[in-house]
Amino acid sequence: MDILYLLIPLSVVLVFLIGALFWWSVRSGQFDDLEGPGHRILDDD
């Protein structure tokens, strides 16, 4: 039972950390163009 006092806050902090990293990646444009690089390889200029 004592381990739950450690694991529950640790998991909440981990969820917020993952959420913050995901929010940062969306805001910085990491997911804007997922198909562009694949098409750019096929286009030979």
Biopython code that builds the backbone (N, CA, C, O; Angstrom):
import numpy as np
from Bio.PDB.StructureBuilder import StructureBuilder

atoms = [
    (1, "MET", "N", (0.820, -1.199, 0.000)),
    (1, "MET", "CA", (0.000, 0.000, 0.000)),
    (1, "MET", "C", (0.861, 1.259, 0.000)),
    (1, "MET", "O", (0.487, 2.268, -0.599)),
    (2, "ASP", "N", (2.000, 1.206, 0.662)),
    (2, "ASP", "CA", (2.860, 2.384, 0.733)),
    (2, "ASP", "C", (3.441, 2.761, -0.625)),
    (2, "ASP", "O", (3.717, 3.933, -0.880)),
    (3, "ILE", "N", (3.625, 1.781, -1.488)),
    (3, "ILE", "CA", (4.184, 2.065, -2.806)),
    (3, "ILE", "C", (3.228, 2.913, -3.653)),
    (3, "ILE", "O", (3.669, 3.641, -4.543)),
    (4, "LEU", "N", (1.933, 2.824, -3.381)),
    (4, "LEU", "CA", (0.959, 3.637, -4.121)),
    (4, "LEU", "C", (1.148, 5.122, -3.860)),
    (4, "LEU", "O", (0.855, 5.946, -4.726)),
    (5, "TYR", "N", (1.639, 5.473, -2.664)),
    (5, "TYR", "CA", (1.896, 6.881, -2.357)),
    (5, "TYR", "C", (3.040, 7.427, -3.208)),
    (5, "TYR", "O", (3.156, 8.642, -3.368)),
    (6, "LEU", "N", (3.871, 6.570, -3.746)),
    (6, "LEU", "CA", (4.939, 6.977, -4.645)),
    (6, "LEU", "C", (4.513, 6.861, -6.106)),
    (6, "LEU", "O", (4.796, 7.753, -6.906)),
    (7, "LEU", "N", (3.838, 5.776, -6.456)),
    (7, "LEU", "CA", (3.535, 5.513, -7.857)),
    (7, "LEU", "C", (2.450, 6.420, -8.432)),
    (7, "LEU", "O", (2.537, 6.809, -9.596)),
    (8, "ILE", "N", (1.454, 6.758, -7.661)),
    (8, "ILE", "CA", (0.370, 7.598, -8.181)),
    (8, "ILE", "C", (0.860, 9.017, -8.496)),
    (8, "ILE", "O", (0.592, 9.504, -9.594)),
    (9, "PRO", "N", (1.559, 9.697, -7.593)),
    (9, "PRO", "CA", (2.075, 11.024, -7.984)),
    (9, "PRO", "C", (3.108, 10.952, -9.108)),
    (9, "PRO", "O", (3.167, 11.847, -9.951)),
    (10, "LEU", "N", (3.914, 9.907, -9.125)),
    (10, "LEU", "CA", (4.891, 9.742, -10.192)),
    (10, "LEU", "C", (4.213, 9.565, -11.547)),
    (10, "LEU", "O", (4.674, 10.113, -12.548)),
    (11, "SER", "N", (3.142, 8.817, -11.582)),
    (11, "SER", "CA", (2.427, 8.627, -12.844)),
    (11, "SER", "C", (1.723, 9.906, -13.281)),
    (11, "SER", "O", (1.647, 10.180, -14.479)),
    (12, "VAL", "N", (1.212, 10.687, -12.353)),
    (12, "VAL", "CA", (0.574, 11.956, -12.705)),
    (12, "VAL", "C", (1.604, 12.920, -13.282)),
    (12, "VAL", "O", (1.335, 13.602, -14.271)),
    (13, "VAL", "N", (2.779, 12.978, -12.667)),
    (13, "VAL", "CA", (3.849, 13.834, -13.188)),
    (13, "VAL", "C", (4.270, 13.365, -14.571)),
    (13, "VAL", "O", (4.513, 14.192, -15.450)),
    (14, "LEU", "N", (4.359, 12.074, -14.782)),
    (14, "LEU", "CA", (4.745, 11.526, -16.078)),
    (14, "LEU", "C", (3.708, 11.851, -17.152)),
    (14, "LEU", "O", (4.073, 12.165, -18.285)),
    (15, "VAL", "N", (2.441, 11.782, -16.816)),
    (15, "VAL", "CA", (1.375, 12.118, -17.768)),
    (15, "VAL", "C", (1.463, 13.589, -18.159)),
    (15, "VAL", "O", (1.332, 13.924, -19.336)),
    (16, "PHE", "N", (1.685, 14.472, -17.182)),
    (16, "PHE", "CA", (1.811, 15.890, -17.489)),
    (16, "PHE", "C", (3.063, 16.172, -18.318)),
    (16, "PHE", "O", (3.035, 17.037, -19.192)),
    (17, "LEU", "N", (4.144, 15.470, -18.064)),
    (17, "LEU", "CA", (5.368, 15.652, -18.836)),
    (17, "LEU", "C", (5.175, 15.215, -20.288)),
    (17, "LEU", "O", (5.589, 15.919, -21.209)),
    (18, "ILE", "N", (4.555, 14.069, -20.490)),
    (18, "ILE", "CA", (4.281, 13.590, -21.844)),
    (18, "ILE", "C", (3.314, 14.528, -22.549)),
    (18, "ILE", "O", (3.492, 14.813, -23.734)),
    (19, "GLY", "N", (2.299, 15.013, -21.852)),
    (19, "GLY", "CA", (1.357, 15.961, -22.440)),
    (19, "GLY", "C", (2.030, 17.268, -22.833)),
    (19, "GLY", "O", (1.725, 17.832, -23.884)),
    (20, "ALA", "N", (2.943, 17.753, -21.998)),
    (20, "ALA", "CA", (3.651, 18.991, -22.311)),
    (20, "ALA", "C", (4.562, 18.798, -23.518)),
    (20, "ALA", "O", (4.650, 19.687, -24.365)),
    (21, "LEU", "N", (5.234, 17.667, -23.613)),
    (21, "LEU", "CA", (6.091, 17.402, -24.765)),
    (21, "LEU", "C", (5.277, 17.267, -26.049)),
    (21, "LEU", "O", (5.704, 17.729, -27.107)),
    (22, "PHE", "N", (4.120, 16.642, -25.960)),
    (22, "PHE", "CA", (3.250, 16.521, -27.125)),
    (22, "PHE", "C", (2.723, 17.886, -27.553)),
    (22, "PHE", "O", (2.685, 18.193, -28.745)),
    (23, "TRP", "N", (2.319, 18.701, -26.590)),
    (23, "TRP", "CA", (1.818, 20.038, -26.889)),
    (23, "TRP", "C", (2.905, 20.877, -27.545)),
    (23, "TRP", "O", (2.632, 21.602, -28.502)),
    (24, "TRP", "N", (4.141, 20.787, -27.039)),
    (24, "TRP", "CA", (5.253, 21.522, -27.627)),
    (24, "TRP", "C", (5.505, 21.081, -29.066)),
    (24, "TRP", "O", (5.753, 21.914, -29.937)),
    (25, "SER", "N", (5.443, 19.775, -29.317)),
    (25, "SER", "CA", (5.719, 19.289, -30.671)),
    (25, "SER", "C", (4.619, 19.714, -31.650)),
    (25, "SER", "O", (4.909, 19.994, -32.813)),
    (26, "VAL", "N", (3.390, 19.764, -31.204)),
    (26, "VAL", "CA", (2.302, 20.224, -32.075)),
    (26, "VAL", "C", (2.440, 21.721, -32.345)),
    (26, "VAL", "O", (2.254, 22.171, -33.475)),
    (27, "ARG", "N", (2.765, 22.490, -31.307)),
    (27, "ARG", "CA", (2.902, 23.933, -31.470)),
    (27, "ARG", "C", (4.110, 24.327, -32.319)),
    (27, "ARG", "O", (4.080, 25.365, -32.979)),
    (28, "SER", "N", (5.169, 23.523, -32.314)),
    (28, "SER", "CA", (6.374, 23.867, -33.065)),
    (28, "SER", "C", (6.331, 23.365, -34.494)),
    (28, "SER", "O", (7.276, 23.597, -35.248)),
    (29, "GLY", "N", (5.254, 22.676, -34.896)),
    (29, "GLY", "CA", (5.090, 22.292, -36.287)),
    (29, "GLY", "C", (5.668, 20.944, -36.650)),
    (29, "GLY", "O", (5.970, 20.706, -37.819)),
    (30, "GLN", "N", (5.830, 20.066, -35.701)),
    (30, "GLN", "CA", (6.408, 18.764, -35.990)),
    (30, "GLN", "C", (5.463, 17.891, -36.818)),
    (30, "GLN", "O", (5.924, 17.007, -37.540)),
    (31, "PHE", "N", (4.152, 18.122, -36.729)),
    (31, "PHE", "CA", (3.176, 17.274, -37.406)),
    (31, "PHE", "C", (2.481, 17.996, -38.556)),
    (31, "PHE", "O", (1.404, 17.577, -38.979)),
    (32, "ASP", "N", (3.072, 19.067, -39.066)),
    (32, "ASP", "CA", (2.417, 19.849, -40.108)),
    (32, "ASP", "C", (2.334, 19.108, -41.438)),
    (32, "ASP", "O", (1.250, 19.006, -42.012)),
    (33, "ASP", "N", (3.442, 18.595, -41.936)),
    (33, "ASP", "CA", (3.469, 17.971, -43.255)),
    (33, "ASP", "C", (4.090, 16.586, -43.131)),
    (33, "ASP", "O", (5.314, 16.447, -43.127)),
    (34, "LEU", "N", (3.254, 15.572, -43.031)),
    (34, "LEU", "CA", (3.754, 14.211, -42.858)),
    (34, "LEU", "C", (4.040, 13.521, -44.188)),
    (34, "LEU", "O", (4.845, 12.591, -44.235)),
    (35, "GLU", "N", (3.397, 13.959, -45.270)),
    (35, "GLU", "CA", (3.568, 13.289, -46.558)),
    (35, "GLU", "C", (4.549, 14.007, -47.479)),
    (35, "GLU", "O", (4.998, 13.422, -48.465)),
    (36, "GLY", "N", (4.886, 15.239, -47.188)),
    (36, "GLY", "CA", (5.755, 16.030, -48.051)),
    (36, "GLY", "C", (7.139, 15.418, -48.269)),
    (36, "GLY", "O", (7.575, 15.321, -49.417)),
    (37, "PRO", "N", (7.844, 15.004, -47.223)),
    (37, "PRO", "CA", (9.172, 14.426, -47.447)),
    (37, "PRO", "C", (9.152, 13.156, -48.284)),
    (37, "PRO", "O", (10.091, 12.904, -49.039)),
    (38, "GLY", "N", (8.115, 12.363, -48.166)),
    (38, "GLY", "CA", (8.005, 11.157, -48.978)),
    (38, "GLY", "C", (7.820, 11.459, -50.451)),
    (38, "GLY", "O", (8.365, 10.762, -51.307)),
    (39, "HIS", "N", (7.046, 12.506, -50.753)),
    (39, "HIS", "CA", (6.848, 12.911, -52.143)),
    (39, "HIS", "C", (8.074, 13.634, -52.699)),
    (39, "HIS", "O", (8.353, 13.569, -53.897)),
    (40, "ARG", "N", (8.797, 14.319, -51.825)),
    (40, "ARG", "CA", (9.970, 15.075, -52.255)),
    (40, "ARG", "C", (11.087, 14.128, -52.730)),
    (40, "ARG", "O", (11.876, 14.491, -53.602)),
    (41, "ILE", "N", (11.153, 12.929, -52.162)),
    (41, "ILE", "CA", (12.153, 11.955, -52.582)),
    (41, "ILE", "C", (11.883, 11.518, -54.026)),
    (41, "ILE", "O", (12.814, 11.320, -54.807)),
    (42, "LEU", "N", (10.598, 11.370, -54.372)),
    (42, "LEU", "CA", (10.244, 10.882, -55.696)),
    (42, "LEU", "C", (10.391, 11.942, -56.787)),
    (42, "LEU", "O", (10.579, 11.605, -57.956)),
    (43, "ASP", "N", (10.307, 13.212, -56.414)),
    (43, "ASP", "CA", (10.437, 14.299, -57.386)),
    (43, "ASP", "C", (11.917, 14.578, -57.645)),
    (43, "ASP", "O", (12.637, 15.013, -56.747)),
    (44, "ASP", "N", (12.361, 14.328, -58.860)),
    (44, "ASP", "CA", (13.745, 14.583, -59.222)),
    (44, "ASP", "C", (13.816, 15.856, -60.055)),
    (44, "ASP", "O", (13.317, 15.908, -61.179)),
    (45, "ASP", "N", (14.436, 16.868, -59.494)),
    (45, "ASP", "CA", (14.525, 18.153, -60.202)),
    (45, "ASP", "C", (15.777, 18.239, -61.037)),
    (45, "ASP", "O", (16.011, 19.251, -61.698)),
]
sb = StructureBuilder()
sb.init_structure("model")
sb.init_model(0)
sb.init_chain("A")
sb.init_seg("    ")
for serial, (resi, resn, name, xyz) in enumerate(atoms, 1):
    if name == "N":
        sb.init_residue(resn, " ", resi, " ")
    sb.init_atom(name, np.array(xyz, "f"), 0.0, 1.0, " ", f" {name:<3s}", serial, name[0])
structure = sb.get_structure()
